[in-house]
Amino acid sequence: MQAADWGAGKEGAGPPRLLAKWLDCLRFRTLPKAGGLDDQPAGLLEKMKLLSEVAQAIEAYEKEGKEPGKQATWCKKHPAWWKHVKRVRELRNGRTHP
C-alpha cells in the first residue's frame, strides 16, 4: 500500500524501501545485490518491478483516469495498470480476495 500511496502523491508518503532500491538500480544500472543476475535472491527483482508498476499505475490513474467521465476510457487504454489500481482499491476497501 505504501507504493500506492507514494504513487498517488499522498503527503508524507515515501517509496517503500524495496521500491527505492529498485529506482536506484535503474538509475545506476546495477543489480540490487553483488554478483550477476543468478546471484539475486529468488523473487527479489519481480517484487521490485511489481512495486514500481503499482506506483506508476496509481500515479497515472490519479492524473488521468480518476477524472469523472474518463475512467472507462482510461481502463480500456491501460488494462495492465487498471489491474493494479483495481487491486489497490479492493485492498483499501477491505476485500482480500485476489
RASULPE-V844534 format. One record per residue. N is the residue number from 0. RES is the residue in one letter. NEAR is the number of other ideal C-beta (glycine too) atoms within 12 Angstrom. Layout:
n: [N	N]
res: [RES	RES]
near: [NEAR	NEAR]
This chain:
n: [0	1	2	3	4	5	6	7	8	9	10	11	12	13	14	15	16	17	18	19	20	21	22	23	24	25	26	27	28	29	30	31	32	33	34	35	36	37	38	39	40	41	42	43	44	45	46	47	48	49	50	51	52	53	54	55	56	57	58	59	60	61	62	63	64	65	66	67	68	69	70	71	72	73	74	75	76	77	78	79	80	81	82	83	84	85	86	87	88	89	90	91	92	93	94	95	96	97]
res: [M	Q	A	A	D	W	G	A	G	K	E	G	A	G	P	P	R	L	L	A	K	W	L	D	C	L	R	F	R	T	L	P	K	A	G	G	L	D	D	Q	P	A	G	L	L	E	K	M	K	L	L	S	E	V	A	Q	A	I	E	A	Y	E	K	E	G	K	E	P	G	K	Q	A	T	W	C	K	K	H	P	A	W	W	K	H	V	K	R	V	R	E	L	R	N	G	R	T	H	P]
near: [22	23	35	35	25	30	31	28	19	19	8	9	19	17	27	24	17	27	32	21	25	31	25	18	23	17	10	11	8	17	21	28	17	10	11	10	15	10	13	22	17	11	12	20	23	16	22	30	24	25	33	31	28	38	37	28	35	40	29	27	33	24	18	21	29	21	14	9	10	17	20	14	15	24	23	13	16	26	16	19	30	27	20	32	33	26	26	31	24	17	21	17	11	8	12	9	8	8]
